[in-house]
Amino acid sequence: MLVVDSQVHIWGADTPQRPWPKRAAAQRPIPLDADDLLREMNEAGVDRVVIVPPSWEGDRNDLGIAAAAARPNRYAVMGRLDPQDPKSRGQLKTWRQQSGMLGLRFTFHIPELVTLLTEGHMDWVWGEAEDAGVPIYVLVPQPLVHLIDKVAERYPHLKLTMDHLSIPSGKKDADAFRDLDLLLAIAKRPNVAAKVSALPSYSTGKYPYKELQGYIRRVYDAFGPQRMFWGTDLSRSPIPYRQHVTMFTEEISWLSSGDKEWIMGRGVCEWLGWQI
């Protein structure tokens, strides 16, 4: 079974030569680079990773592209782009010609970034991405999912993926999943998928997180195994990498072997166009 992590951040240090914008803190003080990640992948039995450049580094993709160019069978990228920069317009026609570049990722989870969505700065992106066949990862809190639903309806050939089940940052346990129905409602759009990613970060429980299985089942019933993608957001994980894998492959008895094949890797590769 192919095991593909749908989201891991890698990043470099904040230096004068490569400064970060002052809008968010890193998930941990020591950067995670591509070589460190590869070692962890090999130990955990993870075949591939979709690198997602983190928001705290700004709208840059250099490290992800370099990693994918060096190891195209292990890494691909869902890159960042500044929708307010006039130079961004027109780039999507050739976006996927960059080494390992599969698509785009936008985050609307903090006040400084929510306005990109609510004030219309994204409007041009959706149409250009649909025309160019560029899929998009989207991180929004559950109360804003209805805005993405309108996008999915207007651009039916644009593939959208809802990150981390749209759980708001900092929420845990029942509080984290209280508005899950707001996310599940968008499953009616065939051009929308969901990432069952980083789930241990939203629980105060312990491995194997049996208390999360009811929520996972609701996602499964809504999206089906072909549109739900396993992932870890490893740099903020409270458990070892390998346990993220076995939490799904060994601890959820109601998933069939075929379900696991889709959820653990085949689904995200086919959705994003990463050749298997």
C-alpha positions as CSV (number, residue, x, y, z in Angstrom):
1,M,0.0,0.0,0.0
2,L,1.3,3.4,-1.0
3,V,1.5,5.7,2.0
4,V,1.4,9.4,1.1
5,D,1.3,12.2,3.7
6,S,-0.9,14.9,2.3
7,Q,0.7,17.7,4.4
8,V,4.1,18.3,6.0
9,H,5.8,21.7,6.4
10,I,9.5,22.2,5.8
11,W,11.2,25.5,6.4
12,G,14.5,27.4,7.0
13,A,15.6,29.8,9.7
14,D,14.4,33.4,9.9
15,T,17.6,35.2,8.8
16,P,18.4,38.6,7.2
17,Q,19.2,36.8,4.0
18,R,15.8,34.9,4.1
19,P,13.5,36.9,6.4
20,W,10.0,35.9,7.4
21,P,7.0,38.3,7.4
22,K,5.9,39.0,11.0
23,R,2.5,37.4,10.8
24,A,2.8,34.0,12.6
25,A,5.2,31.9,14.7
26,A,6.7,28.6,13.5
27,Q,5.2,25.4,14.9
28,R,8.5,24.6,16.6
29,P,11.7,26.5,17.2
30,I,14.0,24.2,15.1
31,P,13.2,24.1,11.4
32,L,12.4,20.8,9.8
33,D,14.3,20.4,6.5
34,A,13.9,17.9,3.7
35,D,16.8,15.6,4.8
36,D,15.4,15.4,8.4
37,L,11.9,14.7,7.0
38,L,13.3,12.0,4.7
39,R,14.8,10.2,7.7
40,E,11.5,10.3,9.5
41,M,9.6,9.1,6.5
42,N,11.9,6.1,6.1
43,E,11.5,5.2,9.8
44,A,7.7,5.6,9.7
45,G,7.1,3.7,6.4
46,V,5.9,6.8,4.5
47,D,6.6,6.6,0.8
48,R,5.7,10.2,-0.3
49,V,5.0,13.6,1.2
50,V,3.2,16.6,-0.2
51,I,5.3,19.5,1.1
52,V,3.2,22.6,2.1
53,P,5.3,25.7,2.5
54,P,4.3,27.2,5.8
55,S,2.6,30.6,6.2
56,W,5.1,31.9,8.6
57,E,7.8,31.9,5.9
58,G,5.7,34.0,3.6
59,D,4.7,33.3,0.0
60,R,7.8,31.4,-1.0
61,N,8.3,27.9,-2.4
62,D,12.0,27.6,-2.9
63,L,12.7,24.8,-0.3
64,G,9.8,22.7,-1.4
65,I,10.8,23.0,-5.1
66,A,14.4,22.1,-4.3
67,A,13.3,19.0,-2.3
68,A,11.0,17.8,-5.0
69,A,13.7,18.4,-7.7
70,A,16.2,16.3,-5.7
71,R,13.7,13.5,-4.8
72,P,10.8,13.6,-7.3
73,N,9.6,10.2,-6.2
74,R,9.4,11.2,-2.6
75,Y,8.3,14.9,-2.6
76,A,5.9,17.1,-4.4
77,V,4.6,20.6,-3.5
78,M,1.4,22.5,-3.0
79,G,2.9,26.0,-3.3
80,R,2.1,29.5,-2.1
81,L,1.3,32.6,-4.1
82,D,0.4,36.1,-3.0
83,P,-3.0,36.9,-4.6
84,Q,-2.6,40.6,-3.9
85,D,0.7,40.9,-5.9
86,P,0.0,42.0,-9.5
87,K,2.9,39.8,-10.6
88,S,1.0,36.7,-9.5
89,R,-1.6,37.1,-12.2
90,G,-0.9,34.9,-15.2
91,Q,1.5,32.6,-13.3
92,L,-1.0,29.8,-13.0
93,K,-0.8,28.9,-16.7
94,T,2.7,27.5,-16.1
95,W,2.4,26.8,-12.4
96,R,2.7,23.1,-12.6
97,Q,5.8,23.3,-14.8
98,Q,7.9,24.0,-11.7
99,S,9.7,21.0,-10.3
100,G,7.3,18.9,-8.3
101,M,4.6,21.5,-8.2
102,L,1.1,20.1,-8.1
103,G,-1.0,23.1,-7.0
104,L,-1.6,25.8,-4.5
105,R,-2.3,26.2,-0.9
106,F,-4.1,29.1,0.7
107,T,-4.6,29.8,4.5
108,F,-7.4,31.9,5.9
109,H,-7.1,30.8,9.5
110,I,-5.8,34.0,11.1
111,P,-7.3,37.6,11.0
112,E,-4.5,38.9,8.8
113,L,-5.3,36.3,6.1
114,V,-9.1,36.0,6.4
115,T,-9.5,39.3,4.6
116,L,-7.9,37.7,1.4
117,L,-11.0,35.6,1.2
118,T,-13.7,38.0,2.6
119,E,-12.6,41.1,0.7
120,G,-12.4,39.5,-2.8
121,H,-8.7,39.3,-3.2
122,M,-9.0,35.7,-4.2
123,D,-11.6,36.1,-6.8
124,W,-9.2,36.1,-9.8
125,V,-7.4,33.0,-8.5
126,W,-10.3,30.6,-8.6
127,G,-11.0,31.1,-12.3
128,E,-7.4,31.1,-13.4
129,A,-6.7,27.9,-11.3
130,E,-9.7,26.2,-12.8
131,D,-8.7,27.1,-16.4
132,A,-5.1,25.9,-15.8
133,G,-6.1,22.7,-14.0
134,V,-4.3,23.7,-10.8
135,P,-5.8,22.1,-7.6
136,I,-6.0,24.1,-4.4
137,Y,-5.6,23.2,-0.7
138,V,-7.7,25.5,1.5
139,L,-7.4,26.1,5.3
140,V,-10.5,27.9,6.6
141,P,-12.3,27.6,10.0
142,Q,-15.5,25.7,9.8
143,P,-17.7,28.9,10.1
144,L,-16.2,30.1,6.8
145,V,-16.7,26.8,4.8
146,H,-19.8,28.2,3.2
147,L,-17.6,30.8,1.4
148,I,-15.6,27.9,-0.2
149,D,-18.8,26.1,-1.0
150,K,-19.8,29.1,-3.2
151,V,-16.4,28.9,-4.9
152,A,-16.9,25.2,-5.5
153,E,-20.3,25.8,-7.0
154,R,-19.2,28.6,-9.3
155,Y,-16.0,26.7,-10.5
156,P,-17.1,23.0,-10.7
157,H,-13.9,21.9,-12.4
158,L,-11.7,23.4,-9.8
159,K,-10.4,20.7,-7.3
160,L,-10.5,22.0,-3.7
161,T,-9.3,20.2,-0.6
162,M,-10.3,21.3,2.9
163,D,-7.4,21.1,5.2
164,H,-7.6,19.5,8.7
165,L,-11.4,19.2,8.4
166,S,-11.5,23.0,8.8
167,I,-11.0,22.6,12.6
168,P,-10.3,26.0,14.1
169,S,-6.8,26.4,15.6
170,G,-6.4,25.8,19.2
171,K,-9.6,23.7,19.6
172,K,-9.6,20.3,21.3
173,D,-12.0,17.4,21.7
174,A,-15.7,18.0,21.4
175,D,-15.1,21.8,21.1
176,A,-12.9,21.1,18.0
177,F,-15.6,19.0,16.3
178,R,-18.7,20.9,17.4
179,D,-19.2,22.5,14.0
180,L,-18.1,19.5,11.9
181,D,-21.4,19.5,10.1
182,L,-20.4,22.8,8.5
183,L,-17.5,21.0,6.9
184,L,-19.5,17.9,6.0
185,A,-22.1,20.0,4.1
186,I,-19.5,20.8,1.4
187,A,-19.1,17.1,0.6
188,K,-22.1,17.5,-1.8
189,R,-19.7,19.2,-4.2
190,P,-17.9,16.4,-6.2
191,N,-14.9,18.8,-6.7
192,V,-14.2,19.1,-3.0
193,A,-12.2,16.7,-0.9
194,A,-11.1,16.7,2.8
195,K,-7.9,16.0,4.6
196,V,-8.2,13.9,7.8
197,S,-4.9,15.4,8.8
198,A,-3.3,16.5,12.1
199,L,-6.2,14.9,14.1
200,P,-4.2,14.0,17.2
201,S,-3.4,17.7,17.5
202,Y,-7.1,18.3,18.2
203,S,-7.4,15.8,21.0
204,T,-6.3,15.6,24.7
205,G,-6.5,11.8,24.4
206,K,-3.8,9.3,23.8
207,Y,-2.9,7.0,20.9
208,P,-4.7,5.3,19.3
209,Y,-7.3,8.1,19.8
210,K,-10.3,5.8,19.7
211,E,-12.5,8.8,20.6
212,L,-11.7,10.3,17.1
213,Q,-13.1,7.4,15.2
214,G,-16.7,8.6,15.3
215,Y,-15.7,11.9,13.7
216,I,-13.6,10.1,11.1
217,R,-16.6,7.8,10.3
218,R,-18.8,10.9,9.7
219,V,-16.2,12.2,7.2
220,Y,-16.0,8.8,5.6
221,D,-19.8,8.6,5.2
222,A,-19.9,12.1,3.7
223,F,-16.9,12.2,1.4
224,G,-16.1,8.5,0.9
225,P,-12.6,7.0,0.9
226,Q,-11.6,8.5,-2.5
227,R,-12.1,12.1,-1.3
228,M,-10.5,11.9,2.2
229,F,-6.8,12.1,2.5
230,W,-4.6,11.0,5.4
231,G,-2.0,13.5,6.6
232,T,0.0,14.5,9.7
233,D,1.2,18.2,9.7
234,L,4.2,16.5,11.3
235,S,5.9,19.5,12.8
236,R,3.2,20.0,15.4
237,S,2.5,16.3,16.0
238,P,2.1,15.1,19.6
239,I,2.9,11.5,18.6
240,P,5.7,9.7,16.6
241,Y,5.3,9.7,12.9
242,R,4.8,5.9,12.7
243,Q,1.8,6.1,15.0
244,H,0.0,8.5,12.6
245,V,0.3,5.7,10.0
246,T,-0.9,2.8,12.3
247,M,-3.7,4.9,13.7
248,F,-5.4,4.4,10.4
249,T,-3.9,1.2,9.0
250,E,-4.1,-0.9,12.2
251,E,-6.5,0.8,14.6
252,I,-9.6,1.5,12.6
253,S,-11.2,-1.9,12.1
254,W,-14.2,-0.7,10.0
255,L,-11.9,0.5,7.1
256,S,-11.5,-2.1,4.4
257,S,-8.2,-2.7,2.8
258,G,-9.5,-0.9,-0.3
259,D,-10.6,2.1,1.8
260,K,-7.1,2.3,3.4
261,E,-5.5,2.2,-0.1
262,W,-7.4,5.3,-1.1
263,I,-7.2,7.2,2.2
264,M,-3.5,6.5,2.9
265,G,-2.2,7.6,-0.5
266,R,-3.9,6.7,-3.7
267,G,-6.6,9.2,-3.3
268,V,-4.5,12.3,-2.8
269,C,-2.1,11.3,-5.7
270,E,-5.0,10.9,-8.1
271,W,-6.7,14.0,-6.9
272,L,-3.6,16.2,-7.3
273,G,-2.2,14.4,-10.4
274,W,0.9,13.0,-8.8
275,Q,1.7,10.0,-11.0
276,I,1.8,6.7,-9.2
